[in-house]
Amino acid sequence: MASKCVTEIAISISSEREQQLRGQGFHMMDVNLNQGNLSTTRIYMWYKKGNEEPITIVQFSFTDEMKDGLRSAGYTELPENLNSGAKGNVIQLWYFSGSSPKYDIPIVDLLLTTNVSAEAVQFKYGWERLPCDLNRGNSGDNIYLWVKRESETYICDVAATTLYQEHINLFNEGYIRMDEDLKRGAGGNWIFLWYVNPPIRAAGSPG
């Protein structure tokens, strides 16, 4: 029997919201997204699995300009700031459900890591790490979200952008943005790397 896919993601910043999500059948990921900083705000990521339309791509934004392409491509925006109560960047999570882009592969599981020493084994077992540090801009632990897809993939193309206007077309073509500026701290236009990863079983793929 095929694994159920992740169909919804949510964020809690209060105990009331935690109770609400638990009552709706969401699973809480046991990592406080403010871990390692001085904030007393408890932030948790939650997800729900089912047989409904699966989530296929997860992205993050930490500037207003990063949001425009996501909105235009039909991503779902979670309004909560993943750095709420801390001094870091305002980080929001976005996800895409369905199969509009060319290479959508359903996500079947999510994982958060807080220690780089624990990361190598995740790559070994087919996990894909998203590059945005969820404590970006503050002194907290480096927290990364990982996704596991329904089938193994490979990278068939990469692209780079220097203008935010270029983001809309790439999102619509099914590219995944690596949500970190390649020139971080150097000034000038922000540069983002992008890739597409179809399933290995696709026609023309290796193996």
C-alpha positions in Angstrom: 0.0 0.0 0.0 1.4 3.4 -1.0 2.2 5.8 1.8 -0.2 8.6 2.5 1.1 12.0 1.4 1.4 15.3 3.3 -1.7 17.3 2.4 -1.5 20.3 4.8 1.1 22.1 6.9 0.4 24.5 9.7 2.2 26.6 12.3 1.4 27.2 16.0 2.6 30.2 18.0 0.2 29.7 21.0 -1.0 26.8 23.2 -4.6 27.5 22.0 -3.5 27.0 18.4 -1.7 23.8 19.4 -4.9 22.4 20.8 -6.8 23.4 17.7 -4.4 21.7 15.3 -4.2 18.6 17.5 -8.0 18.4 17.4 -7.9 18.6 13.6 -5.7 15.6 13.3 -2.4 17.4 12.6 0.9 15.9 13.8 3.3 18.2 15.7 7.0 18.1 14.8 8.9 18.1 18.1 11.3 21.0 17.5 10.7 24.5 18.8 11.6 26.8 15.9 12.9 29.3 18.4 15.3 26.7 19.8 18.7 28.1 20.8 17.7 31.8 20.9 16.4 34.0 23.8 12.8 34.1 22.7 10.2 32.5 25.0 7.7 32.1 22.1 7.1 28.5 21.3 6.8 27.9 17.5 5.9 24.5 16.1 5.4 23.1 12.7 2.6 20.7 12.1 1.4 18.5 9.2 -1.4 16.3 8.2 -1.4 13.2 5.9 -4.2 11.8 3.9 -5.5 10.9 0.4 -6.3 14.4 -0.7 -4.3 16.5 -3.1 -0.7 16.2 -1.9 1.8 18.9 -1.2 4.6 18.7 -3.8 6.8 21.8 -3.1 7.7 23.7 0.1 9.3 27.2 -0.1 10.1 30.0 2.3 10.2 33.8 2.0 12.1 36.2 4.1 11.7 39.4 2.0 8.6 40.9 0.5 10.1 40.6 -3.0 10.4 36.8 -2.6 6.6 36.5 -2.2 5.4 37.8 -5.6 6.4 34.8 -7.7 4.9 32.4 -5.1 1.6 34.2 -5.1 1.4 34.3 -8.9 2.2 30.6 -9.1 -0.7 29.7 -6.7 1.3 28.7 -3.6 -0.5 28.6 -0.2 0.9 31.2 2.2 1.1 30.5 5.9 0.8 33.9 7.6 2.8 33.1 10.8 6.4 34.3 11.2 8.7 31.4 11.9 10.9 33.8 13.8 8.1 35.3 15.9 9.4 36.7 19.2 13.0 36.7 17.9 15.1 39.4 16.2 15.7 37.4 13.0 14.2 37.7 9.6 10.4 37.4 9.1 10.2 33.9 7.6 7.0 32.5 6.1 6.3 29.0 4.8 4.6 28.4 1.4 3.5 25.2 -0.2 2.2 24.0 -3.5 -0.4 21.3 -3.9 -1.3 19.5 -7.0 0.4 19.0 -10.3 0.6 22.2 -12.3 4.4 22.3 -12.6 5.9 19.7 -14.8 7.8 17.5 -12.2 5.6 17.5 -9.1 6.5 14.6 -6.8 4.3 14.2 -3.7 5.9 14.7 -0.3 5.3 11.8 2.0 7.2 13.0 5.1 8.8 16.0 6.8 11.7 16.3 9.2 13.4 19.1 11.2 17.1 19.0 12.1 19.0 21.2 14.6 22.5 19.8 14.3 24.6 19.4 11.2 26.2 16.2 12.6 22.8 14.5 12.2 22.4 15.5 8.6 24.6 13.1 6.6 22.4 10.1 7.4 19.3 11.9 6.2 20.8 12.3 2.7 21.7 8.6 2.7 18.0 7.7 3.2 16.7 9.9 0.5 15.7 13.1 2.4 16.0 16.5 0.6 17.1 19.4 2.7 15.6 22.9 2.1 18.4 25.5 2.4 16.6 28.2 4.4 17.7 28.3 8.1 14.5 28.7 10.0 16.4 30.8 12.6 17.8 33.0 9.9 19.1 36.3 11.2 19.2 35.4 14.9 21.5 33.5 17.2 19.4 30.4 17.5 20.3 26.9 16.4 20.5 26.2 12.6 17.1 24.6 12.0 16.4 23.0 8.6 13.3 21.4 7.1 13.7 18.2 5.1 11.2 16.6 2.8 10.9 13.0 1.6 9.3 12.4 -1.7 7.1 9.5 -2.9 9.7 8.4 -5.4 13.4 9.0 -6.0 14.4 12.0 -8.1 17.3 13.4 -9.9 18.2 17.0 -10.9 17.8 17.5 -14.7 18.3 21.3 -14.9 19.5 24.2 -12.9 19.1 28.0 -13.3 20.1 31.2 -11.5 18.2 34.5 -11.1 19.4 38.0 -10.3 16.0 39.7 -10.7 12.8 39.0 -8.8 10.8 39.4 -12.0 12.4 36.2 -13.3 11.0 34.1 -10.4 7.4 33.9 -11.7 8.3 32.1 -14.9 10.5 29.6 -13.1 7.9 28.8 -10.5 5.3 28.3 -13.3 7.8 25.9 -15.0 8.1 23.7 -12.0 11.5 24.9 -10.8 12.3 24.8 -7.0 14.0 27.9 -5.6 16.8 27.4 -3.1 15.8 30.0 -0.6 19.1 31.6 0.3 21.0 34.4 -1.4 24.2 33.1 -3.0 25.8 36.6 -2.4 24.5 36.9 1.2 26.2 39.8 2.9 28.1 40.9 -0.3 25.7 43.5 -1.5 24.3 44.0 -5.0 21.4 42.0 -6.6 20.3 38.9 -4.8 21.2 35.6 -6.6 19.1 32.5 -6.2 19.8 29.0 -7.5 16.9 26.9 -8.9 16.5 23.3 -10.0 14.0 20.8 -11.3 13.9 17.2 -10.1 11.7 14.7 -12.0 11.4 11.1 -10.8 14.1 8.7 -11.9 11.4 6.5 -13.5 10.6 9.3 -16.0 11.4 8.7 -19.7 14.9 9.6 -20.6 16.2 9.6 -17.0 19.3 7.7 -15.9 18.8 4.1 -14.8 
